[in-house]
Amino acid sequence: MNIKKIQAMEMHIKKITFYSVYVDCLSRIIQEFIENGDDNLKPTDLPNLVVLLSKLSYRLRLNIMKMGNDWEFLN
């Protein structure tokens, strides 16, 4: 395996790791708001968090697909 392909795979793994941490953190925040409620929340806070969560999960899915395509061509 050449160095460029190894570096590309490492980049994909780093991105997937970061996005999965962001998605996990946001989903925990949203779940806590739903379970416990919070009087300090604005009406738009929860929908904005959900939109951000969907964008991050979409990026996570794209990176996984890119990594899968790159991995397929390594063999």
TORRO-453866 format. One record per residue: x, y negated, z negated of N, C-alpha, C in turn; residue in one letter; residue number from 0. Coordinates in steps of 0.02 Angstrom, whole numbers. Atoms other than C-alpha are relative to their C-alpha. Layout:
BEGIN
<neast: X; nnorth: Y; nup: Z; caeast: X; canorth: Y; caup: Z; ceast: X; cnorth: Y; cup: Z; residuo: a; num: NUM>
...
END
This chain:
BEGIN
<neast: 43; nnorth: 58; nup: 0; caeast: 0; canorth: 0; caup: 0; ceast: 45; cnorth: -62; cup: 0; residuo: m; num: 0>
<neast: -44; nnorth: 58; nup: -3; caeast: 75; canorth: -168; caup: 48; ceast: -18; cnorth: -51; cup: -55; residuo: n; num: 1>
<neast: 6; nnorth: 48; nup: 55; caeast: 96; canorth: -314; caup: -71; ceast: -61; cnorth: -45; cup: 8; residuo: i; num: 2>
<neast: 57; nnorth: 44; nup: -11; caeast: -38; canorth: -424; caup: 9; ceast: -65; cnorth: 33; cup: -20; residuo: k; num: 3>
<neast: 61; nnorth: -36; nup: 18; caeast: -171; canorth: -291; caup: -14; ceast: -5; cnorth: 9; cup: -76; residuo: k; num: 4>
<neast: 0; nnorth: -6; nup: 73; caeast: -119; canorth: -264; caup: -194; ceast: -19; cnorth: -66; cup: -32; residuo: i; num: 5>
<neast: 17; nnorth: 66; nup: 27; caeast: -128; canorth: -451; caup: -227; ceast: -73; cnorth: -17; cup: 11; residuo: q; num: 6>
<neast: 71; nnorth: 12; nup: -13; caeast: -299; canorth: -461; caup: -145; ceast: -44; cnorth: 39; cup: -48; residuo: a; num: 7>
<neast: 40; nnorth: -40; nup: 48; caeast: -364; canorth: -320; caup: -254; ceast: 5; cnorth: -28; cup: -70; residuo: m; num: 8>
<neast: -7; nnorth: 31; nup: 66; caeast: -293; canorth: -403; caup: -410; ceast: -42; cnorth: -63; cup: -5; residuo: e; num: 9>
<neast: 41; nnorth: 60; nup: -1; caeast: -379; canorth: -565; caup: -360; ceast: -73; cnorth: 18; cup: -8; residuo: m; num: 10>
<neast: 70; nnorth: -21; nup: 6; caeast: -545; canorth: -475; caup: -337; ceast: -15; cnorth: 23; cup: -71; residuo: h; num: 11>
<neast: 12; nnorth: -26; nup: 68; caeast: -528; canorth: -388; caup: -505; ceast: -3; cnorth: -58; cup: -50; residuo: i; num: 12>
<neast: 2; nnorth: 58; nup: 45; caeast: -489; canorth: -554; caup: -593; ceast: -66; cnorth: -37; cup: 7; residuo: k; num: 13>
<neast: 63; nnorth: 35; nup: -11; caeast: -640; canorth: -638; caup: -513; ceast: -59; cnorth: 39; cup: -29; residuo: k; num: 14>
<neast: 54; nnorth: -41; nup: 26; caeast: -753; canorth: -493; caup: -556; ceast: -1; cnorth: -1; cup: -76; residuo: i; num: 15>
<neast: -4; nnorth: 3; nup: 72; caeast: -691; canorth: -496; caup: -735; ceast: -28; cnorth: -66; cup: -26; residuo: t; num: 16>
<neast: 24; nnorth: 65; nup: 23; caeast: -721; canorth: -683; caup: -754; ceast: -76; cnorth: -7; cup: 9; residuo: f; num: 17>
<neast: 71; nnorth: 8; nup: -12; caeast: -893; canorth: -681; caup: -674; ceast: -41; cnorth: 46; cup: -44; residuo: y; num: 18>
<neast: 38; nnorth: -45; nup: 44; caeast: -948; canorth: -530; caup: -776; ceast: -2; cnorth: -26; cup: -71; residuo: s; num: 19>
<neast: 0; nnorth: 31; nup: 67; caeast: -896; canorth: -619; caup: -937; ceast: -50; cnorth: -58; cup: -1; residuo: v; num: 20>
<neast: 47; nnorth: 56; nup: -3; caeast: -993; canorth: -775; caup: -884; ceast: -72; cnorth: 25; cup: 0; residuo: y; num: 21>
<neast: 68; nnorth: -27; nup: -4; caeast: -1147; canorth: -673; caup: -839; ceast: -21; cnorth: 30; cup: -67; residuo: v; num: 22>
<neast: 16; nnorth: -30; nup: 65; caeast: -1140; canorth: -577; caup: -1003; ceast: -14; cnorth: -54; cup: -52; residuo: d; num: 23>
<neast: 9; nnorth: 54; nup: 48; caeast: -1121; canorth: -736; caup: -1105; ceast: -66; cnorth: -37; cup: 11; residuo: c; num: 24>
<neast: 63; nnorth: 35; nup: -15; caeast: -1264; canorth: -826; caup: -1017; ceast: -61; cnorth: 43; cup: -16; residuo: l; num: 25>
<neast: 58; nnorth: -43; nup: 14; caeast: -1380; canorth: -677; caup: -1031; ceast: -10; cnorth: 7; cup: -75; residuo: s; num: 26>
<neast: 7; nnorth: -2; nup: 72; caeast: -1344; canorth: -666; caup: -1218; ceast: -30; cnorth: -64; cup: -27; residuo: r; num: 27>
<neast: 28; nnorth: 65; nup: 21; caeast: -1382; canorth: -852; caup: -1240; ceast: -74; cnorth: -2; cup: 15; residuo: i; num: 28>
<neast: 71; nnorth: 1; nup: -20; caeast: -1545; canorth: -836; caup: -1144; ceast: -40; cnorth: 48; cup: -44; residuo: i; num: 29>
<neast: 35; nnorth: -48; nup: 42; caeast: -1594; canorth: -680; caup: -1242; ceast: -10; cnorth: -27; cup: -70; residuo: q; num: 30>
<neast: 6; nnorth: 28; nup: 68; caeast: -1559; canorth: -768; caup: -1407; ceast: -53; cnorth: -55; cup: -2; residuo: e; num: 31>
<neast: 51; nnorth: 52; nup: -3; caeast: -1665; canorth: -917; caup: -1354; ceast: -70; cnorth: 30; cup: 2; residuo: f; num: 32>
<neast: 66; nnorth: -32; nup: -7; caeast: -1808; canorth: -802; caup: -1306; ceast: -20; cnorth: 32; cup: -66; residuo: i; num: 33>
<neast: 16; nnorth: -34; nup: 63; caeast: -1798; canorth: -702; caup: -1468; ceast: -13; cnorth: -48; cup: -57; residuo: e; num: 34>
<neast: 2; nnorth: 43; nup: 59; caeast: -1769; canorth: -843; caup: -1592; ceast: -34; cnorth: -67; cup: 12; residuo: n; num: 35>
<neast: 27; nnorth: 66; nup: -14; caeast: -1832; canorth: -997; caup: -1504; ceast: 46; cnorth: -54; cup: -27; residuo: g; num: 36>
<neast: -40; nnorth: 55; nup: 25; caeast: -1754; canorth: -1166; caup: -1533; ceast: -39; cnorth: -64; cup: 14; residuo: d; num: 37>
<neast: 38; nnorth: 62; nup: -7; caeast: -1841; canorth: -1331; caup: -1565; ceast: 38; cnorth: -54; cup: 37; residuo: d; num: 38>
<neast: -41; nnorth: 51; nup: -34; caeast: -1696; canorth: -1429; caup: -1490; ceast: 4; cnorth: 10; cup: 75; residuo: n; num: 39>
<neast: -2; nnorth: -13; nup: -72; caeast: -1720; canorth: -1353; caup: -1317; ceast: -44; cnorth: -48; cup: 38; residuo: l; num: 40>
<neast: 41; nnorth: 39; nup: -46; caeast: -1780; canorth: -1464; caup: -1178; ceast: -38; cnorth: 49; cup: 44; residuo: k; num: 41>
<neast: 38; nnorth: -47; nup: -43; caeast: -1911; canorth: -1389; caup: -1061; ceast: 39; cnorth: 26; cup: 60; residuo: p; num: 42>
<neast: -39; nnorth: -21; nup: -58; caeast: -1782; canorth: -1379; caup: -922; ceast: 62; cnorth: 41; cup: -17; residuo: t; num: 43>
<neast: -61; nnorth: -35; nup: 19; caeast: -1642; canorth: -1297; caup: -1021; ceast: -1; cnorth: 73; cup: 19; residuo: d; num: 44>
<neast: 3; nnorth: -72; nup: -15; caeast: -1697; canorth: -1117; caup: -1005; ceast: -3; cnorth: 14; cup: 75; residuo: l; num: 45>
<neast: -2; nnorth: -12; nup: -73; caeast: -1740; canorth: -1127; caup: -819; ceast: 68; cnorth: -15; cup: 31; residuo: p; num: 46>
<neast: -67; nnorth: 16; nup: -27; caeast: -1571; canorth: -1210; caup: -785; ceast: 50; cnorth: 55; cup: -16; residuo: n; num: 47>
<neast: -44; nnorth: -56; nup: 18; caeast: -1482; canorth: -1070; caup: -879; ceast: -14; cnorth: 61; cup: 43; residuo: l; num: 48>
<neast: 18; nnorth: -57; nup: -42; caeast: -1577; canorth: -940; caup: -779; ceast: 26; cnorth: -10; cup: 71; residuo: v; num: 49>
<neast: -26; nnorth: 14; nup: -67; caeast: -1529; canorth: -1025; caup: -615; ceast: 76; cnorth: 10; cup: 1; residuo: v; num: 50>
<neast: -72; nnorth: -10; nup: 4; caeast: -1347; canorth: -1029; caup: -669; ceast: 17; cnorth: 74; cup: -5; residuo: l; num: 51>
<neast: -11; nnorth: -72; nup: 6; caeast: -1357; canorth: -846; caup: -719; ceast: -9; cnorth: 35; cup: 67; residuo: l; num: 52>
<neast: 11; nnorth: -32; nup: -65; caeast: -1428; canorth: -798; caup: -549; ceast: 56; cnorth: -17; cup: 49; residuo: s; num: 53>
<neast: -56; nnorth: 19; nup: -44; caeast: -1290; canorth: -895; caup: -458; ceast: 62; cnorth: 40; cup: -18; residuo: k; num: 54>
<neast: -59; nnorth: -37; nup: 21; caeast: -1154; canorth: -812; caup: -561; ceast: -6; cnorth: 74; cup: 16; residuo: l; num: 55>
<neast: 8; nnorth: -71; nup: -15; caeast: -1228; canorth: -639; caup: -540; ceast: 4; cnorth: 12; cup: 76; residuo: s; num: 56>
<neast: -6; nnorth: -6; nup: -73; caeast: -1240; canorth: -669; caup: -351; ceast: 74; cnorth: -1; cup: 20; residuo: y; num: 57>
<neast: -71; nnorth: 2; nup: -14; caeast: -1055; canorth: -717; caup: -347; ceast: 34; cnorth: 64; cup: -22; residuo: r; num: 58>
<neast: -28; nnorth: -63; nup: 24; caeast: -1014; canorth: -564; caup: -449; ceast: -14; cnorth: 56; cup: 50; residuo: l; num: 59>
<neast: 18; nnorth: -51; nup: -50; caeast: -1107; canorth: -454; caup: -325; ceast: 40; cnorth: -8; cup: 64; residuo: r; num: 60>
<neast: -40; nnorth: 12; nup: -61; caeast: -1018; canorth: -536; caup: -177; ceast: 72; cnorth: 22; cup: -9; residuo: l; num: 61>
<neast: -69; nnorth: -20; nup: 12; caeast: -848; canorth: -509; caup: -256; ceast: 7; cnorth: 76; cup: -4; residuo: n; num: 62>
<neast: -2; nnorth: -73; nup: 3; caeast: -888; canorth: -327; caup: -291; ceast: -5; cnorth: 29; cup: 71; residuo: i; num: 63>
<neast: 7; nnorth: -24; nup: -69; caeast: -942; canorth: -304; caup: -110; ceast: 64; cnorth: -12; cup: 40; residuo: m; num: 64>
<neast: -63; nnorth: 15; nup: -35; caeast: -783; canorth: -389; caup: -45; ceast: 54; cnorth: 49; cup: -22; residuo: k; num: 65>
<neast: -50; nnorth: -46; nup: 25; caeast: -676; canorth: -281; caup: -157; ceast: -13; cnorth: 69; cup: 28; residuo: m; num: 66>
<neast: 17; nnorth: -65; nup: -29; caeast: -768; canorth: -127; caup: -97; ceast: 21; cnorth: 6; cup: 72; residuo: g; num: 67>
<neast: -22; nnorth: 0; nup: -70; caeast: -736; canorth: -174; caup: 84; ceast: 75; cnorth: 3; cup: 6; residuo: n; num: 68>
<neast: -73; nnorth: -2; nup: -2; caeast: -553; canorth: -207; caup: 51; ceast: 26; cnorth: 68; cup: -21; residuo: d; num: 69>
<neast: -21; nnorth: -65; nup: 26; caeast: -536; canorth: -46; caup: -47; ceast: -10; cnorth: 54; cup: 52; residuo: w; num: 70>
<neast: 16; nnorth: -50; nup: -51; caeast: -616; canorth: 52; caup: 94; ceast: 55; cnorth: 3; cup: 53; residuo: e; num: 71>
<neast: -51; nnorth: 3; nup: -52; caeast: -480; canorth: -5; caup: 215; ceast: 70; cnorth: 17; cup: -26; residuo: f; num: 72>
<neast: -65; nnorth: -17; nup: 28; caeast: -339; canorth: 39; caup: 96; ceast: 19; cnorth: 72; cup: 15; residuo: l; num: 73>
<neast: -14; nnorth: -72; nup: -9; caeast: -355; canorth: 225; caup: 126; ceast: 21; cnorth: 16; cup: 70; residuo: n; num: 74>
END
